[in-house]
Amino acid sequence: VQLQASGGGLVQAGGSLRLSCAASGRTFSNYGMAWFRQASGKEREFVALVRRNSGTTSYADSVKGRFTISRDNAKNTVFLQMNNLKPEDTAVYYCAAQSPSSSNYAYWGQGTQVTVSS
């Protein structure tokens, strides 16, 4: 499956952005979809997951209550709505798809830069 992330940009603290990740190549609904981020000089970290069957979600503690992940299987797209952004949310955001046969993230998009100014 190929993933294409978009929607990043520069925003002031307290603002909002909506990231999108369009998938192609396989049956999108078969994949759990997640967002990760990597700040400069830091390791990549998990942000949010929406599961493939139940559609249930999980979030990193640092974004709970501010970020919402959702998916539109008809449009083969996963979204990350980010509200009340903080400077520490500045990072490159990546979407990823879980292999249907395991919980491994087998497919990755190219990343989109989010910069939050104080």
N, C-alpha and C positions, 0 to 999 in steps of 0.2 A: 504494500500500500504506500502511496506517495502522499506526503503531507505538506501543505503550504500555509504557513502562518502569516497573519497580517494584523494591522490595527495598532501597532505600537506608535509611540510618539513622545513628545515633550508636554508635560502637564504640571501645573502647580500643585503643591501639597493641598490635600482636601478635594482635589478634582477626581474625575472619573475617566476611564478608558474601557473600551470593549475590544478584546482580542478575538479573532476568528481563526479557525484552522480548517481548511478545506481538504478533504480526503478523496483520493481517487485510486482506482485499480482493483479494489476488492469490495466485498460486502461490508459496508461501514458498520452496520448494526452488530456485526460479530466481534467488534473490538471494543474493549474498554479504552477510554480516551482520557488522557491526563495532560496537565500543564506542569512544567518544571521551569525553574529560573536559575540563572547563574550571574551573580554580581562579579564585577571586576576583582580578580584576585581571590575569589572564593570558589568553593566547590558547587556543582550543580545541586539544587535542592528541589524536593517535591513541593508542589503548590496545591494541586487539586486533582481529583479523579472522579469521573462519572462511569459507572460500571455498565457492561454491555447488555445484560439481561434486565436487571432490576431497575437500572437507571439511578440507583442510589449513589450518593456522593460522599466524598471524604475530603478534608481540608487540612492543610498545615495549621498549627495553632496560630501562627503569625498572621494569617489572613482570614481566619474565621470571623464571620460577621461583617466582613468588608467585601470579600470576593464571592462570586457565584459562578459555578461551572454548569453548563447545560449543553445539550446536544439536540440536533435536528437531524434525525436519520433520513428523512426525505430529501434533505439538502446535503447530506454527507458532510456535515459541518459541526464542529464543537466550538463553544464560545467560553470566554472568560470575562465576565463583567467585574470590573475592578472599581470600587467606590472608596471614597475617603483615602485616597492614595497618600503614602508617606514617602519621604526621601529614601528610606531603607527598602522600599519596593523597587528602586532603580536596579535594573538587570536586563539581560537578554532573556526573553521568555520563549520556551520551546514547547511545542505540542508533541505528544508521543502516543503511540498506539500499542496496547498490550497484545501479545500473541494470543490467539484464541485457545491454544493448547497449554498455555502456562500464564503465569502472572508477569513474565518478563516483558519489558518495554522493547519491542523488536524493531519498531519503526519510529523515526524522528523527523520532525520538520527542521527548517533551516534557522529558525529563531527570528524574533522581532524585538527591537530595542524599546524598552520603556524607561524614560527618564523623568523623575519627579523632582522638581526644584522646590527648595524651601522658601 
